Amino acid sequence: MAERVRIREVGMRDGLQSVSDIVPTETKLAWLDAEYAAGVRDIEVSSFVPPKLLPQLADAEQLVRHALTRTGLVVSALIPNSRGAERGLALGVHEMNFVLSVSEGHNKSNVRRSTDESIEDFRRVVQLCHEHAEDHRPRINCGLATAFGCTIEGDVDEDRVRRIANEVAEAGADGIALADTVGYGQPAAIGRVFRKVIADVAPVPVWAHFHDTRGLGLANALAAYEAGCRGFDASLGGLGGCPYAPGASGNIVLEDTVFMFEAMGCDTGIDIEKLAAPRAILHAALPNAALYGAIAKAGLPRNFHPEARAA
């Protein structure tokens, strides 16, 4: 059977959080439904941050409730703290994504506390979730931002990445994401760190979250895949960027990421051609936003047949 690769849409959260033009809730719902129709089954629909901090994401509850009606869709949301986790628990999201930065400078800029303090926050979130009945308990993932470099501090020690990954795994993480938040990563380092972390925290799954700041996003995704990673974040049209990381461009492009893995013989479950519909919705909603993607420009190769489906 073809190797299964999970690709999670994060544009509705990571992509929109840095866009000043407010996208109407109805448009977001149409975007979500169009991606669902294309076979996308993992979507980070929003973030449970205070609306006054991110007005773009003030409709988180409405999006989550709608997403939960879609059979087979894994609905996740970012949570900044215990209060965000309480909102997620009340709504019944399937996964909650807590994020901390490996870089002290970035963590303090982002959430105004040290990395160790954020690890303690994560432990409290895990404890809060474990107080709920197991059959109603969401998965708790921990993303390690700036795992491959930081615009504030520069290089990030690989051993520090491993130490923090082990700490959050021991704290009860159901999944860990290694994030190249500002696009400093290159394939050799990506492969090296993913191999070590995957071995360290097994059987906890390790996801990849890459930005294409310097054009190495897909190369890094391939390096992570070859190191054993099978879960990848991406955003439609490459929308995104961290508001607390100057210079960070968007996430790797959803359409191009799906194409690469399908062409390699992996099964993503996503119909690339059907992704044109949500892209059109996004472009109409944000006509001045930069959308990226080679597949959107060049189209699929003639007679392209995903290897996984042709086998």
LOLUMMI-477896 format. One line per 10 residues: number of its first residue (from 0); their letters; for each residue x, y negated, z of N, C-alpha, C. Coordinates in Angstrom, 2 decimals, padded with zeros to 5 digits. Atoms other than C-alpha are relative to their C-alpha. Layout:
LOLUMMI-477896
NUM) A) X:Y:Z:X:Y:Z:X:Y:Z; ...
***
This chain:
LOLUMMI-477896
0) MAERVRIREV) 000.83:001.20:000.00:000.00:000.00:000.00:000.87:-001.25:000.00; -000.74:001.25:000.07:001.07:-003.59:-000.61:000.22:-000.57:001.40; -000.30:000.66:-001.26:002.71:-005.48:002.24:-000.99:-001.14:000.22; 000.96:001.04:-000.32:000.16:-007.69:003.96:000.72:-001.22:000.57; -000.56:001.27:-000.50:001.13:-011.35:004.49:-001.16:-000.91:000.36; 001.04:000.92:-000.43:-001.06:-013.69:006.51:000.47:-001.44:-000.24; -000.31:001.42:000.24:-001.14:-017.33:005.41:-001.11:-000.83:000.63; 000.96:000.82:-000.74:-002.80:-019.83:007.71:-000.01:-001.42:-000.53; 000.18:001.39:000.41:-004.18:-023.13:006.45:000.10:-000.90:001.23; -000.14:000.94:-001.11:-003.00:-025.92:008.76:-000.22:-001.44:-000.43
10) GMRDGLQSVS) 000.20:001.36:000.50:-003.85:-028.90:006.59:-001.10:-000.76:000.71; 001.11:000.67:-000.67:-007.07:-029.64:008.45:000.43:-000.60:001.33; -000.54:000.56:-001.23:-005.01:-030.30:011.56:001.32:-000.71:-000.27; -001.32:000.57:000.20:-001.35:-030.84:010.73:000.02:-000.97:-001.18; 000.04:000.88:001.17:-002.15:-032.37:007.36:-000.71:-001.30:000.27; 000.82:001.19:-000.18:-004.86:-034.77:008.42:000.44:-000.88:001.17; -000.34:000.79:-001.18:-003.31:-035.90:011.70:000.86:-001.23:-000.32; -000.85:001.13:000.37:-000.94:-038.23:009.86:-000.64:-000.86:-001.09; 000.72:000.77:001.02:-003.58:-039.60:007.44:-000.89:-001.02:000.69; 000.77:001.06:-000.67:-005.10:-042.93:008.45:-001.44:-000.08:-000.48
20) DIVPTETKLA) 001.36:000.05:000.52:-008.16:-042.76:006.18:-000.82:001.15:000.58; 000.81:-001.03:-000.64:-010.87:-040.92:008.09:-000.76:000.81:-001.05; 000.73:-000.89:000.91:-012.17:-037.91:006.16:-001.31:000.39:000.67; 001.29:-000.32:-000.61:-015.91:-037.40:006.77:-000.10:001.49:000.37; 000.16:-001.38:-000.45:-016.91:-034.27:008.65:-000.58:000.88:-001.10; 000.62:-000.78:001.07:-019.07:-033.13:005.74:001.02:000.43:-001.05; -001.04:-000.34:000.98:-016.05:-033.23:003.45:000.91:001.09:000.55; -000.83:-001.04:-000.61:-013.97:-031.18:005.89:-000.70:001.35:-000.02; 000.76:-001.25:000.04:-016.73:-028.60:006.08:-000.03:000.59:-001.40; -000.02:-000.48:001.38:-016.88:-028.38:002.30:001.37:000.56:-000.36
30) WLDAEYAAGV) -001.38:-000.48:000.21:-013.09:-028.00:002.19:000.16:001.38:000.63; -000.12:-001.29:-000.69:-013.24:-025.20:004.75:-000.76:001.10:-000.74; 000.81:-001.02:000.69:-016.03:-023.38:002.92:000.61:000.40:-001.34; -000.62:-000.31:001.29:-014.22:-023.65:-000.42:001.23:000.88:000.18; -001.16:-000.86:-000.25:-011.07:-022.14:001.06:-000.45:001.39:000.44; 000.54:-001.30:-000.41:-013.10:-019.39:002.71:-000.44:000.79:-001.22; 000.44:-000.65:001.23:-014.63:-018.62:-000.69:001.17:000.50:-000.83; -001.20:-000.41:000.73:-011.10:-018.35:-002.08:000.74:001.14:000.70; -000.62:-001.12:-000.70:-010.22:-015.69:000.49:000.88:-000.38:001.17; -000.80:000.42:-001.16:-008.43:-017.78:003.13:-000.72:000.48:001.26
40) RDIEVSSFVP) 000.63:-000.57:-001.19:-009.05:-016.01:006.44:000.68:-000.43:001.31; -000.63:000.59:-001.18:-006.81:-017.96:008.85:000.03:-001.51:-000.18; 000.03:001.45:000.12:-007.51:-021.66:009.39:000.14:-000.64:001.39; -000.09:000.84:-001.19:-006.32:-024.05:012.10:-000.87:-001.21:-000.30; 001.01:000.95:000.46:-009.39:-026.23:011.92:000.17:-001.40:000.58; -000.14:001.32:-000.59:-008.44:-029.08:014.27:000.92:000.07:001.22; -000.80:000.09:-001.23:-006.75:-030.16:017.49:-000.87:-000.58:001.09; 000.77:000.50:-001.12:-008.27:-030.70:020.92:000.78:-001.06:000.76; -000.64:001.16:-000.61:-006.51:-033.97:021.58:-001.09:-001.05:000.24; 001.00:001.05:-000.22:-008.39:-037.01:022.96:-000.28:-000.76:-001.30
50) PKLLPQLADA) 000.36:000.70:001.24:-010.29:-038.66:020.08:000.63:-001.37:-000.14; -000.60:001.33:000.08:-008.83:-042.06:020.97:001.43:000.05:-000.50; -001.36:-000.15:000.49:-005.37:-040.71:020.17:000.03:000.37:-001.48; 000.06:-000.41:001.39:-006.33:-039.09:016.88:-001.47:-000.03:-000.47; 001.39:000.11:000.45:-009.68:-040.41:015.58:-000.33:000.92:-001.17; 000.20:-000.89:001.14:-009.20:-038.30:012.46:-000.54:001.36:000.43; 000.37:-001.33:-000.48:-009.77:-035.18:014.58:-001.08:-000.04:001.07; 001.04:000.16:-001.02:-012.65:-036.46:016.71:-001.16:000.98:-000.18; 001.11:-000.92:000.28:-015.03:-033.95:015.07:000.39:001.46:000.19; -000.53:-001.36:-000.18:-013.13:-030.88:016.29:-001.09:001.01:000.34
60) EQLVRHALTR) 001.03:-000.94:-000.42:-016.14:-029.30:017.99:-000.92:000.39:-001.16; 000.89:-000.30:001.13:-018.34:-029.58:014.89:000.67:000.95:-000.99; -000.71:-000.85:000.94:-015.67:-028.01:012.70:000.15:001.42:000.54; -000.17:-001.32:-000.60:-015.04:-025.16:015.12:-001.32:000.77:-000.03; 001.29:-000.70:-000.02:-018.73:-024.34:015.51:-000.37:000.51:-001.39; 000.30:-000.43:001.37:-019.15:-024.23:011.73:000.91:001.15:-000.42; -000.96:-001.03:000.41:-016.01:-022.17:011.19:-000.31:001.35:000.63; 000.30:-001.25:-000.70:-017.12:-019.60:013.75:-001.16:000.76:-000.62; 001.11:-000.70:000.67:-020.13:-018.78:011.57:000.49:000.77:-001.23; -000.53:-000.66:001.19:-017.86:-017.51:008.77:000.61:001.34:000.38
70) TGLVVSALIP) -000.41:-001.35:-000.36:-017.48:-013.75:009.09:001.42:000.29:-000.44; -001.36:-000.40:000.32:-013.90:-012.54:009.26:001.02:-001.12:000.03; -000.92:001.13:-000.05:-012.40:-016.02:009.56:000.61:-000.11:001.39; -000.69:000.21:-001.27:-009.77:-016.36:012.30:000.09:-001.51:000.23; 000.11:001.43:-000.27:-010.52:-019.79:013.79:000.97:-000.38:001.11; -000.96:000.44:-001.01:-007.67:-021.51:015.59:000.00:-001.51:000.11; -000.11:001.43:-000.23:-007.04:-024.94:017.05:001.24:-000.27:000.84; -001.14:000.40:-000.81:-004.08:-026.78:018.51:-000.51:-000.52:001.34; 000.34:000.52:-001.33:-004.23:-027.46:022.25:001.24:-000.67:000.58; -001.16:000.69:-000.55:-001.95:-030.06:023.88:000.26:000.31:001.47
80) NSRGAERGLA) -000.12:-000.18:-001.43:-002.61:-029.05:027.48:-001.17:000.85:000.51; 001.06:-000.82:-000.60:-004.94:-027.27:029.93:-001.39:-000.54:-000.33; 001.31:000.56:000.33:-007.77:-029.69:029.21:-000.42:000.41:-001.41; 000.29:-000.46:001.35:-007.53:-028.85:025.52:-000.37:001.46:-000.02; 000.30:-001.43:-000.08:-007.51:-025.16:026.41:-001.42:000.23:000.52; 001.36:-000.13:-000.52:-010.72:-025.62:028.41:-001.03:-000.25:-001.10; 000.92:000.26:001.12:-012.39:-027.11:025.33:-000.03:001.20:-000.95; -000.06:-001.15:000.88:-011.19:-024.19:023.23:-000.72:001.20:000.56; 000.67:-001.12:-000.66:-012.43:-021.65:025.75:-001.51:-000.17:-000.04; 001.44:000.26:000.01:-015.84:-023.31:025.93:-000.61:000.24:-001.37
90) LGVHEMNFVL) 000.52:-000.16:001.36:-016.22:-023.22:022.16:000.14:001.42:-000.52; -000.19:-001.38:000.43:-014.92:-019.68:021.74:000.91:000.18:-001.20; -000.94:-000.18:001.10:-012.07:-020.20:019.28:000.72:001.34:000.15; -000.69:-001.29:-000.03:-010.21:-017.03:018.34:001.46:-000.12:000.43; -001.40:000.22:-000.35:-006.73:-018.48:018.74:000.21:-001.46:000.40; -000.38:001.35:-000.39:-005.28:-021.49:020.54:001.51:-000.13:-000.15; -001.41:000.21:000.31:-001.94:-022.90:019.43:000.56:-001.13:000.85; -000.69:000.97:-000.85:000.16:-024.64:022.08:001.35:-000.28:-000.66; -001.26:000.35:000.65:003.20:-026.53:020.79:000.91:-000.74:000.98; -001.04:000.72:-000.73:006.40:-027.58:022.52:001.22:-000.10:-000.90
100) SVSEGHNKSN) -001.18:000.21:000.85:009.68:-028.81:021.07:001.25:000.57:000.66; -001.30:-000.49:-000.48:013.02:-027.07:021.41:000.90:-001.18:000.32; -000.77:001.23:-000.21:014.61:-030.51:021.15:-000.60:-000.81:001.14; 000.47:000.81:-001.13:014.35:-032.44:024.42:-000.47:-001.37:-000.47; 000.36:001.33:000.48:014.28:-035.75:022.57:-001.34:-000.02:-000.70; 001.27:-000.06:000.71:011.44:-034.71:020.32:-001.15:000.30:000.94; 001.07:-000.34:-000.94:009.44:-033.18:023.17:-000.41:-001.21:000.82; 000.32:001.20:-000.79:009.70:-036.36:025.22:-000.69:-001.06:-000.86; 000.65:000.95:000.90:008.75:-038.47:022.21:-001.43:000.43:-000.31; 001.29:-000.54:000.41:005.83:-036.20:021.39:-001.00:000.08:001.14
110) VRRSTDESIE) 000.94:-000.23:-001.12:004.32:-035.33:024.79:000.47:-000.62:001.31; -000.49:000.75:-001.17:006.38:-037.45:027.23:000.33:000.89:001.19; -000.50:-000.86:-001.08:007.81:-034.56:029.23:001.13:000.85:-000.53; -001.12:-000.83:000.41:010.80:-032.27:029.18:-000.51:001.32:-000.58; 000.38:-001.30:000.55:010.78:-028.96:027.34:-000.34:000.99:001.10; 000.29:-000.91:-001.12:010.93:-027.05:030.64:-001.37:-000.30:000.61; 001.31:000.36:-000.53:007.89:-028.98:031.86:-001.11:000.50:-000.93; 000.99:-000.51:000.95:006.05:-028.03:028.67:-000.14:001.52:000.11; 000.07:-001.46:-000.20:006.93:-024.37:029.25:-000.87:000.31:001.21; 000.85:-000.18:-001.17:005.34:-024.69:032.69:-001.46:-000.27:-000.34
120) DFRRVVQLCH) 001.37:000.27:000.47:002.28:-026.25:031.04:-000.56:001.21:-000.73; 000.44:-001.17:000.74:002.12:-023.25:028.74:-000.36:001.14:000.95; 000.32:-001.04:-000.99:002.23:-020.88:031.71:-001.37:-000.25:000.62; 001.30:000.33:-000.60:-000.75:-022.71:033.21:-001.14:000.28:-000.98; 001.02:-000.28:001.02:-002.67:-022.41:029.93:-000.25:001.51:-000.09; 000.15:-001.45:000.05:-002.00:-018.67:029.81:-000.78:000.49:001.21; 000.71:-000.40:-001.22:-003.16:-018.30:033.41:-001.48:-000.35:-000.09; 001.40:000.43:000.16:-006.32:-020.28:032.65:-000.76:000.96:-000.90; 000.67:-000.90:000.96:-007.13:-018.04:029.72:-000.18:001.40:000.57; 000.08:-001.35:-000.57:-006.44:-014.86:031.65:-001.06:000.09:001.10
130) EHAEDHRPRI) 001.08:-000.01:-000.98:-009.11:-015.89:034.14:-001.33:000.34:-000.66; 001.23:-000.34:000.72:-011.69:-015.22:031.43:-000.02:001.50:-000.30; 000.14:-001.42:000.33:-013.04:-011.79:030.59:000.80:000.31:-001.25; -000.91:-000.34:001.09:-010.70:-009.97:028.24:-000.68:000.00:-001.35; 000.68:-000.06:001.29:-013.32:-009.50:025.52:-000.43:-001.38:-000.50; 000.30:001.36:000.43:-013.89:-013.28:025.43:001.24:-000.88:000.03; -001.24:000.75:-000.15:-010.26:-014.29:025.72:000.65:-000.24:-001.37; -000.68:000.27:001.28:-008.62:-016.05:022.75:001.48:000.39:000.08; -001.44:-000.18:000.06:-005.10:-015.32:021.61:000.65:-001.35:000.29; -000.72:001.22:-000.33:-002.61:-017.87:022.95:001.36:000.05:-000.69
140) NCGLATAFGC) -001.26:000.07:000.73:000.18:-018.75:020.53:000.81:-001.20:000.46; -000.87:001.12:-000.36:003.16:-020.96:021.26:000.91:-000.34:-001.18; -000.85:000.46:001.09:004.80:-022.97:018.50:001.23:-000.71:000.55; -001.25:000.63:-000.42:008.44:-023.98:018.93:000.40:-000.99:-001.09; -000.31:001.04:000.98:008.80:-027.28:017.06:001.49:-000.32:000.02; -001.42:000.39:000.17:012.18:-028.59:015.83:000.95:001.15:000.33; -000.84:-001.16:-000.30:013.60:-025.07:016.05:001.25:000.06:-000.88; -001.14:-000.06:000.91:016.03:-025.75:013.19:000.67:-001.36:-000.22; -000.60:001.32:000.11:016.94:-029.39:013.69:-000.99:-001.07:000.40; 000.84:001.07:-000.53:015.64:-032.71:014.96:000.52:-001.34:-000.48
150) TIEGDVDEDR) -000.43:001.32:000.45:015.69:-036.25:013.59:000.51:-000.87:001.14; -000.46:000.75:-001.16:016.35:-037.50:017.12:001.35:000.50:000.49; -001.21:-000.58:-000.57:019.07:-035.09:018.24:000.92:000.65:-001.02; -000.82:-000.67:001.01:020.33:-033.54:015.00:-000.08:001.51:000.16; -000.06:-001.46:-000.10:021.47:-029.93:015.38:-000.71:000.50:001.26; 000.63:-000.67:-001.13:019.52:-027.59:017.65:000.69:001.34:000.20; -000.75:-001.22:-000.32:021.38:-024.75:019.38:-000.88:001.24:-000.21; 000.78:-001.19:000.29:020.19:-021.38:018.09:-000.23:000.85:001.24; 000.19:-000.76:-001.24:020.73:-019.74:021.47:-001.09:-000.62:000.86; 001.07:000.66:-000.73:018.43:-022.34:022.98:-001.36:000.40:-000.57
160) VRRIANEVAE) 001.24:-000.46:000.64:015.74:-021.36:020.46:-000.36:001.39:000.53; 000.24:-001.36:-000.48:016.13:-017.73:021.50:-000.44:000.01:001.46; 000.34:000.04:-001.42:016.02:-018.57:025.21:-001.44:-000.44:000.21; 001.35:000.51:-000.17:012.83:-020.58:024.89:-001.03:000.99:-000.55; 000.91:-001.00:000.55:011.21:-017.96:022.65:-000.22:001.14:000.99; 000.11:-001.06:-001.00:011.95:-015.32:025.28:-000.81:-000.46:001.21; 000.74:000.52:-001.15:010.58:-017.55:028.05:-001.50:-000.03:-000.27; 001.44:000.09:000.26:007.25:-018.15:026.34:-000.59:001.39:-000.25; 000.47:-001.38:000.15:006.98:-014.46:025.41:-000.24:000.62:001.38; 000.16:-000.52:-001.36:007.51:-013.53:029.06:-001.15:-000.68:000.72
170) AGADGIALAD) 001.11:000.73:-000.62:004.94:-016.18:030.02:-001.35:000.49:-000.48; 001.25:-000.58:000.47:002.32:-014.30:028.02:-000.45:-000.42:-001.38; 000.38:000.39:001.35:002.38:-015.67:024.47:-000.43:001.22:-000.80; 000.45:-001.06:000.90:000.37:-013.53:022.06:000.65:-000.11:-001.37; -000.69:000.23:001.26:002.30:-015.03:019.15:000.91:-001.20:000.17; -000.96:001.10:-000.05:005.24:-017.38:018.58:000.22:-000.49:-001.43; -000.30:000.58:001.32:005.79:-019.75:015.66:001.29:-000.80:000.10; -001.23:000.78:000.09:009.24:-021.05:014.77:-000.22:-001.06:-001.08; 000.36:001.09:000.90:008.78:-024.47:013.19:001.20:-000.84:-000.40; -001.00:000.94:000.52:011.14:-026.44:010.96:-000.73:-001.32:-000.22
180) TVGYGQPAAI) 000.89:001.16:-000.02:009.24:-029.59:011.84:000.43:-001.12:-000.92; -000.50:001.14:000.78:011.47:-032.07:010.02:000.82:000.42:-001.22; -000.64:-000.45:001.23:012.87:-029.92:007.23:001.51:000.02:000.03; -001.46:-000.12:-000.10:016.43:-029.46:008.52:000.48:001.42:-000.31; -000.38:-001.40:000.15:016.40:-025.68:008.07:000.47:000.35:-001.40; -000.46:-000.57:001.28:018.19:-023.77:005.32:-000.04:001.52:000.13; 000.30:-001.43:-000.04:017.74:-020.10:004.36:000.93:000.85:000.87; -000.91:-000.83:-000.81:020.86:-018.71:006.06:-000.35:-000.10:001.48; 000.35:000.19:-001.41:019.94:-020.23:009.43:-001.38:000.57:000.29; 001.35:-000.52:-000.19:016.27:-019.35:008.99:000.04:001.52:000.18
190) GRVFRKVIAD) -000.08:-001.45:-000.08:017.07:-015.70:008.35:000.67:000.46:001.28; -000.76:-000.39:-001.20:019.57:-015.51:011.20:-000.86:-000.15:001.27; 000.78:000.25:-001.21:017.27:-017.05:013.82:-001.24:000.89:000.05; 001.19:-000.85:000.00:014.16:-015.15:012.75:000.34:001.44:000.35; -000.38:-001.39:-000.33:015.97:-011.80:012.89:000.21:000.16:001.50; -000.31:-000.09:-001.43:017.20:-012.50:016.41:-001.25:-000.14:000.86; 001.19:000.22:-000.81:013.93:-013.85:017.76:-001.00:001.14:-000.15; 000.91:-001.12:000.21:011.83:-011.10:016.17:000.44:001.20:000.81; -000.53:-001.13:-000.79:014.10:-008.49:017.78:-000.17:-000.25:001.49; 000.08:000.33:-001.42:014.04:-010.32:021.11:-001.39:000.18:000.57
200) VAPVPVWAHF) 001.35:000.10:-000.58:010.28:-010.70:021.53:-000.94:001.11:-000.45; 000.87:-001.08:000.48:008.91:-007.59:019.76:-000.68:000.67:001.20; 000.83:000.01:001.20:006.09:-006.61:019.61:-000.78:-001.31:-000.23; 000.69:001.27:000.22:004.96:-010.26:019.86:000.29:-000.48:-001.43; -000.24:000.45:001.37:004.47:-011.46:016.25:000.61:-001.40:-000.05; -000.66:001.29:000.17:006.61:-014.37:015.05:-000.42:-000.59:-001.34; 000.48:000.70:001.19:005.12:-016.85:012.56:001.03:-001.04:-000.44; -000.87:001.04:000.55:006.84:-019.41:010.35:-000.83:-001.24:-000.33; 000.66:001.28:000.30:005.90:-023.09:010.08:001.06:-000.91:-000.59; -001.05:000.75:000.69:007.97:-024.91:007.47:-000.54:-001.25:-000.68
210) HDTRGLGLAN) 000.26:001.22:000.76:008.00:-028.41:006.03:000.98:-000.06:-001.17; -000.78:-000.02:001.24:009.35:-029.08:002.56:000.78:-001.30:-000.19; -000.63:001.33:000.03:011.20:-032.30:003.43:001.15:-000.08:-000.99; -001.17:000.01:000.88:014.35:-031.37:001.49:-000.05:001.08:-001.07; 000.19:-000.91:001.12:012.90:-028.96:-001.02:000.34:001.45:000.26; -000.37:-001.38:-000.31:013.79:-025.74:000.80:-001.13:000.79:000.65; 001.09:-000.65:-000.70:010.37:-024.85:002.14:-000.26:001.44:-000.42; 000.28:-001.36:000.46:009.67:-021.80:-000.04:001.22:000.90:000.13; -001.21:-000.79:-000.21:013.29:-020.65:000.10:000.09:000.45:001.45; -000.01:-000.35:-001.42:013.02:-020.74:003.88:-001.07:001.03:000.32
220) ALAAYEAGCR) 001.06:-000.99:-000.21:009.73:-018.85:003.76:000.45:001.38:-000.46; -000.51:-001.28:000.49:011.38:-016.13:001.69:001.04:000.57:000.95; -001.02:-000.47:-000.95:014.31:-015.96:004.13:-000.66:000.55:001.26; 000.71:-000.48:-001.19:011.88:-015.59:007.05:-000.68:001.34:-000.30; 000.65:-001.26:000.39:009.97:-012.88:005.16:001.02:001.14:-000.01; -001.04:-001.03:000.07:013.18:-010.95:004.50:000.53:000.37:001.38; -000.42:-000.28:-001.37:013.95:-011.22:008.22:-001.08:000.73:000.80; 001.06:-000.75:-000.66:010.64:-009.55:009.06:-001.24:-000.78:000.35; 001.18:000.83:-000.28:008.18:-012.44:009.39:-001.11:000.33:-001.00; 001.14:-000.29:000.88:004.69:-011.75:008.02:-001.16:-000.97:000.20
230) GFDASLGGLG) 001.03:001.00:-000.18:002.75:-014.84:009.06:000.56:-001.39:-000.29; -000.52:001.29:000.45:003.14:-018.29:007.48:-001.08:-001.07:000.04; 000.86:001.18:000.07:001.56:-021.71:007.96:000.26:-000.73:-001.31; -000.12:000.79:001.22:000.89:-023.79:004.85:-001.18:-000.95:-000.06; 001.12:000.92:000.12:-001.34:-026.66:003.81:-000.33:-000.25:-001.47; 000.47:000.27:001.36:-003.41:-027.32:000.72:000.66:-001.26:-000.53; -000.65:001.14:000.60:-001.46:-029.60:-001.57:001.22:-000.51:000.75; -001.16:000.44:-000.77:001.38:-029.78:000.95:-000.28:-001.19:000.89; 000.36:001.13:-000.84:-000.54:-032.31:003.00:000.59:000.18:001.40; -000.44:-000.09:-001.39:000.98:-033.12:006.36:001.24:-000.79:000.32
240) GCPYAPGASG) -001.15:000.73:-000.52:003.86:-034.42:008.42:-000.22:-000.32:001.46; 000.12:000.26:-001.42:004.57:-035.02:012.08:000.12:-001.50:000.27; -000.06:001.44:-000.25:003.75:-038.57:013.26:001.11:-000.39:000.98; -001.08:000.27:-000.95:006.48:-038.25:015.93:001.36:000.46:-000.52; -001.26:-000.45:000.59:009.17:-036.99:013.55:000.25:-000.78:-001.28; -000.25:000.84:001.18:010.33:-039.77:011.18:000.69:000.80:-001.11; -000.62:-000.67:001.13:011.13:-038.43:007.72:-000.61:001.34:-000.34; 000.59:-001.31:000.26:009.04:-035.27:007.97:-001.08:-000.12:-001.06; 001.02:-000.02:001.04:007.08:-034.60:004.81:-000.98:001.12:000.29; 001.05:-000.97:-000.22:004.22:-032.21:004.35:000.47:001.43:000.16
250) NIVLEDTVFM) -000.26:-001.43:-000.13:003.98:-028.51:005.03:000.25:000.63:-001.37; -000.12:-000.71:001.26:004.83:-025.95:002.40:-001.39:000.10:-000.62; 001.27:000.07:000.74:002.13:-025.94:-000.29:-000.71:001.36:000.04; 000.79:-001.24:-000.11:-000.61:-023.37:000.28:-000.02:000.76:-001.32; 000.14:-000.68:001.29:-001.10:-022.63:-003.42:001.31:000.65:-000.45; -001.31:-000.52:000.44:002.63:-022.19:-004.14:000.45:001.16:000.88; -000.37:-001.08:-000.93:003.13:-020.04:-001.04:-000.75:001.28:-000.34; 000.79:-001.16:000.40:000.29:-017.74:-002.05:000.55:000.60:-001.29; -000.53:-000.48:001.27:001.68:-017.52:-005.58:001.29:000.79:000.20; -001.28:-000.68:-000.19:005.18:-016.58:-004.40:-000.21:001.40:000.56
260) FEAMGCDTGI) 000.17:-001.31:-000.63:004.00:-013.76:-002.17:-000.81:000.96:-000.88; 000.77:-000.86:000.90:001.40:-012.43:-004.61:000.87:000.47:-001.17; -000.87:-000.37:001.10:003.98:-012.46:-007.42:001.03:001.05:000.43; -000.96:-000.96:-000.54:006.34:-010.49:-005.17:-000.63:001.37:000.28; 000.66:-001.27:-000.28:003.72:-007.78:-004.67:-000.64:000.07:001.37; 000.64:000.04:-001.30:002.43:-008.86:-001.27:-001.49:-000.29:-000.16; 001.44:000.22:000.02:-001.27:-008.98:-000.47:-000.34:-001.10:000.99; 000.43:001.10:-000.87:-002.48:-012.35:000.88:-001.51:-000.03:000.16; 001.46:000.03:-000.03:-006.16:-011.73:000.16:-000.58:-001.27:-000.58; 000.44:001.31:000.47:-006.33:-015.20:-001.43:000.03:-000.06:-001.53
270) DIEKLAAPRA) 000.09:000.18:001.45:-007.44:-015.97:-004.99:000.55:-001.39:-000.33; -000.67:001.27:000.25:-005.05:-018.68:-006.21:-000.86:-000.93:-000.85; 000.78:000.86:000.90:-007.32:-019.92:-008.98:-001.17:-000.67:000.72; 001.12:000.57:-000.74:-010.18:-020.48:-006.53:000.44:-001.12:000.95; -000.48:001.09:-000.85:-007.95:-022.83:-004.51:-000.10:-001.35:-000.70; 000.18:001.26:000.72:-008.52:-025.43:-007.23:-001.22:-000.76:000.53; 001.22:000.66:-000.48:-011.97:-026.13:-005.75:000.25:-000.81:001.28; -000.27:000.83:-001.17:-010.83:-027.18:-002.26:001.01:-001.12:-000.28; -000.96:001.05:000.33:-007.94:-029.12:-003.79:-000.73:-001.20:-000.62; 000.77:001.08:000.61:-010.42:-031.13:-005.86:-000.77:-000.78:001.06
280) ILHAALPNAA) 000.71:000.65:-001.10:-012.43:-031.85:-002.70:000.95:-000.91:000.78; -000.98:000.77:-000.75:-009.30:-033.03:-000.89:000.46:-001.23:-000.78; -000.45:001.12:000.83:-008.15:-035.21:-003.79:-001.07:-001.09:-000.07; 001.09:000.98:000.06:-011.56:-036.87:-004.03:-000.13:-000.76:001.31; 000.12:000.64:-001.31:-011.56:-037.58:-000.29:001.17:-000.92:000.30; -001.22:000.77:-000.28:-007.99:-038.91:-000.22:000.72:-000.30:-001.32; -000.59:000.24:001.32:-007.25:-040.29:-003.71:001.38:-000.63:000.04; -001.31:000.65:-000.09:-004.20:-042.21:-002.48:001.04:000.84:000.73; -000.95:-000.87:-000.72:-002.63:-039.34:-000.53:000.80:000.82:-001.00; -000.87:-000.81:000.86:000.31:-037.53:-002.09:-000.33:001.48:000.20
290) LYGAIAKAGL) 000.21:-001.45:-000.02:-000.59:-033.95:-002.96:001.06:000.64:-000.89; -001.11:-000.64:000.69:002.14:-031.59:-004.07:-000.41:001.38:-000.50; 000.25:-001.36:000.42:002.36:-028.21:-005.73:000.34:000.25:-001.45; -000.39:-000.36:001.36:003.96:-026.62:-008.77:-001.11:000.72:-000.74; 001.08:-000.73:000.64:001.03:-024.33:-009.44:-001.10:-000.95:-000.46; 001.02:000.98:000.39:-001.37:-027.28:-009.48:000.40:-000.74:-001.26; -000.48:000.73:001.17:000.81:-028.94:-012.13:000.16:000.92:-001.21; -000.36:-000.86:001.12:001.95:-026.02:-014.26:-001.00:001.12:-000.27; 000.92:-001.11:000.16:-000.79:-023.47:-013.68:000.69:001.34:000.21; -000.56:-001.35:-000.14:-000.32:-019.73:-013.38:000.64:000.44:-001.31
300) PRNFHPEARA) -000.59:-000.53:001.24:001.92:-017.89:-015.85:-001.05:000.76:-000.82; 000.93:-000.72:000.87:000.13:-016.41:-018.83:-000.05:001.47:000.40; 000.24:-001.40:-000.35:-001.38:-013.02:-018.04:000.50:000.36:001.40; -000.45:-000.28:-001.37:-000.40:-013.37:-014.38:-000.97:000.94:000.68; 000.78:-000.95:-000.77:-001.61:-010.42:-012.36:000.75:000.25:001.32; -000.67:-000.26:-001.28:-000.79:-010.26:-008.64:000.40:001.46:000.10; -000.52:-001.37:-000.04:001.39:-007.20:-008.17:-000.79:000.89:000.95; 000.69:-000.80:-000.99:-000.53:-006.11:-005.09:-001.32:000.55:-000.54; 001.29:-000.42:000.52:-003.79:-005.90:-007.04:000.16:000.88:-001.23; -000.23:-000.79:001.21:-002.26:-004.37:-010.15:000.47:001.41:000.33
310) A) -000.56:-001.30:-000.37:-000.69:-001.50:-008.22:-001.08:001.06:000.11
***
